Amino acid sequence: MSESIRVAVVGATGYGGAEIVRLLASHPCARVTTVTSSRLAGRPLREECPWLGTDLVLSSLAPERLDADFVVLAQENGFAMERAAEILPHARIIDLSADFRLRDLDVYAQYYKRTHLNPTLPSAPVYGLPELVGHEEIASARLLANPGCYPTATLLGLAPLERNGLIAGTPVVDAKSGVSGAGRSKKDTEYLFSELAGGFKAYGVTGHRHTPEIEQELGRAVRFTPHLVPMTRGIHSTSHVPLRAGVGRDELRQLFRDFYAGAKFVTVVDAPPSTKQVQGSNRCDLYVDFDERTGMAVVISVIDNLVKGMAGQAIQNLNLMAGLPEETGLPTSAVWP
Ligand SMILES: NC(=O)c1ccc[n+]([C@@H]2O[C@H](COP(=O)([O-])OP(=O)(O)OC[C@H]3O[C@@H](n4cnc5c(N)ncnc54)[C@H](OP(=O)(O)O)[C@@H]3O)[C@@H](O)[C@H]2O)c1
């Protein structure tokens, strides 16, 4: 193992930033040196995030005084494209937002309702989904675009079918997220307990921002509908996929097991999984079945949106960028019950 890697977390009081601080507290080779907040500089992080049990003190972002090898940007969309160019001379960046995920900036503008600043960077951003992207590419990234939570769960479910040429039509993806997916800074009425508890609904039915990200990485169109469910953490993504003839249930399950044979965090399971069985872990549990009547595969994937869907995956990428085994310091067991 290498010497201690210094990590700055920009936006440490949000769900993503705080989860990075929590997970790195038990990392054997990395430590958080800097935590920033644009609202609370000078205040102890524990005041905003008492669950972290940390003595770190929040500061303002000053790229030339970062004291870090890596900077995790845990801010809203729009922040990274504004600040990446001035941070990159001082440290490598892992960005949790969507700013550098989409290669087509017109598509970014269409879905994120803002013009991309398209800053001049020393090298192109790398999309960091380690189970599907070459580890050498991730290892050499200076700016890594950490994937979205829905795309992580959905792509891990669809990639084995796509890459084996088995998909015969547009996959229909029906996905659900816990409310922490909206972030800690959301104050709208629709996120109140009294508005959410006891029911759930779809949103972004024909134009959700994660649709183009899934399509870019999969290489084909998908019919994607997300839902907001009254739980704290978790993504549950079900894909209904028309298959080419001649594939059976057993073959399909074996294909998934072979595809993820070397993967540290993907488990092909024998029964439909609950979001609860991956909560707090960096795992994605995948279930695949074949409906003979309709000739469709059904793939169900579950992740913790704050871990494999965000902070855990960011640390998995950081490990690879730092030359460490990708699983270093990351939990594979869930918190239960
Ligand atoms: N939540 C997820 O499941 C998820 C998954 C994948 C990717 N992402 C992406 O990752 C990025 C960070 O997401 P997030 O969920 O961490 O967002 P968040 O919880 O809303 O935090 C974003 C920023 O808002 C500020 N903030 C924190 N608490 C606040 C409060 N109570 N009131 C007002 N502002 C507050 C903080 O910055 P300052 O202290 O500097 O103001 C924080 O860095 C986003 O780009 C998001 O799209 C999120």
The ligand as an ORCA input file, in Angstrom:
! r2SCAN-3c Opt
* xyz 0 1
  N     -27.676     12.411     -3.869
  C     -27.364     11.424     -4.701
  O     -27.848     10.292     -4.553
  C     -26.424     11.669     -5.853
  C     -25.937     10.563     -6.546
  C     -25.033     10.759     -7.576
  C     -24.618     12.036     -7.907
  N     -25.123     13.118     -7.231
  C     -24.610     14.448     -7.605
  O     -23.578     14.771     -6.675
  C     -23.570     16.183     -6.402
  C     -23.752     16.388     -4.900
  O     -25.024     15.838     -4.538
  P     -25.531     15.837     -3.039
  O     -26.630     14.875     -2.960
  O     -24.371     15.716     -2.119
  O     -26.105     17.327     -2.939
  P     -26.493     18.137     -1.616
  O     -26.633     17.215     -0.463
  O     -27.669     18.986     -1.976
  O     -25.220     19.071     -1.369
  C     -24.769     19.967     -2.385
  C     -24.211     21.212     -1.731
  O     -25.266     21.957     -1.130
  C     -24.782     22.640      0.051
  N     -25.615     22.245      1.193
  C     -25.489     21.169      2.022
  N     -26.440     21.153      2.960
  C     -27.202     22.235      2.711
  C     -28.361     22.767      3.324
  N     -28.894     22.169      4.399
  N     -28.886     23.889      2.796
  C     -28.344     24.484      1.718
  N     -27.237     24.039      1.091
  C     -26.683     22.924      1.580
  C     -23.321     22.199      0.227
  O     -22.440     23.165     -0.357
  P     -21.979     24.504      0.433
  O     -21.785     24.140      1.867
  O     -20.725     24.909     -0.265
  O     -23.119     25.468      0.232
  C     -23.242     20.933     -0.587
  O     -21.971     20.686     -1.098
  C     -24.718     16.788     -7.224
  O     -24.179     17.311     -8.407
  C     -25.614     15.578     -7.512
  O     -26.338     15.723     -8.726
  C     -26.006     12.959     -6.196
*
